[in-house]
Amino acid sequence: MTAKLSWLVTVLGLAIAALYSVRFGAITLAVALTLYTIPEFKTRRTIEKLVSVGLIVSLITVALALPRR
């Protein structure tokens, strides 16, 4: 269930980033990645956890670093 929801949020985030605001799109993609990784986070290998957390932090950092319009 959360995988389908995360895919829906991902498509929504890509559309928002392409059409409206890259900042809001990056935050939406970070939320989608979080929804995708939460159910199996404890069973994943350490490197998979680090990559997921690194991507989430990177997306939020990019969203905060972008100038406002």
VMD Tcl script that draws the C-alpha trace (Angstrom):
set ca {
  {0.00 0.00 0.00}
  {2.71 2.48 0.91}
  {4.66 1.57 -2.24}
  {1.73 2.59 -4.43}
  {1.26 5.76 -2.41}
  {4.95 6.60 -2.73}
  {4.81 6.13 -6.51}
  {1.80 8.44 -6.68}
  {3.60 11.07 -4.58}
  {6.70 10.66 -6.78}
  {4.77 11.33 -9.98}
  {3.06 14.27 -8.31}
  {6.43 15.62 -7.13}
  {7.96 15.34 -10.59}
  {5.01 17.14 -12.12}
  {5.19 19.89 -9.51}
  {8.95 20.26 -9.99}
  {8.62 20.47 -13.76}
  {5.64 22.78 -13.91}
  {5.54 24.86 -10.76}
  {8.39 24.88 -8.25}
  {11.59 22.87 -8.01}
  {11.72 23.58 -4.28}
  {8.31 22.10 -3.55}
  {9.01 19.24 -5.98}
  {12.22 18.32 -4.13}
  {10.40 18.26 -0.79}
  {7.64 16.12 -2.32}
  {10.22 13.69 -3.70}
  {11.88 13.48 -0.28}
  {8.51 12.61 1.25}
  {7.93 9.97 -1.44}
  {11.34 8.42 -0.81}
  {10.63 8.38 2.91}
  {7.30 6.63 2.35}
  {9.02 4.07 0.12}
  {11.83 3.24 2.56}
  {9.95 3.24 5.90}
  {8.26 -0.21 5.69}
  {11.50 -2.16 5.15}
  {14.02 0.15 6.79}
  {15.07 -2.22 9.58}
  {15.59 -5.18 7.23}
  {17.70 -3.31 4.68}
  {21.47 -3.49 4.52}
  {23.46 -0.67 6.06}
  {24.54 0.80 2.71}
  {20.93 0.87 1.50}
  {19.94 2.76 4.64}
  {22.76 5.26 4.18}
  {21.93 5.89 0.53}
  {18.23 6.40 1.31}
  {18.91 8.80 4.17}
  {21.56 10.60 2.12}
  {19.13 11.13 -0.76}
  {16.42 12.42 1.57}
  {18.82 14.86 3.23}
  {20.17 15.96 -0.16}
  {16.72 16.67 -1.54}
  {15.75 18.71 1.50}
  {19.07 20.60 1.34}
  {18.52 21.43 -2.33}
  {14.99 22.59 -1.55}
  {16.26 24.90 1.20}
  {19.18 26.22 -0.85}
  {17.12 27.25 -3.85}
  {16.10 30.90 -4.03}
  {12.44 31.77 -3.59}
  {10.51 33.25 -6.46}
}
mol new
graphics top color blue
foreach p $ca { graphics top sphere $p radius 0.5 }
foreach p [lrange $ca 0 end-1] q [lrange $ca 1 end] { graphics top cylinder $p $q radius 0.2 }
display resetview
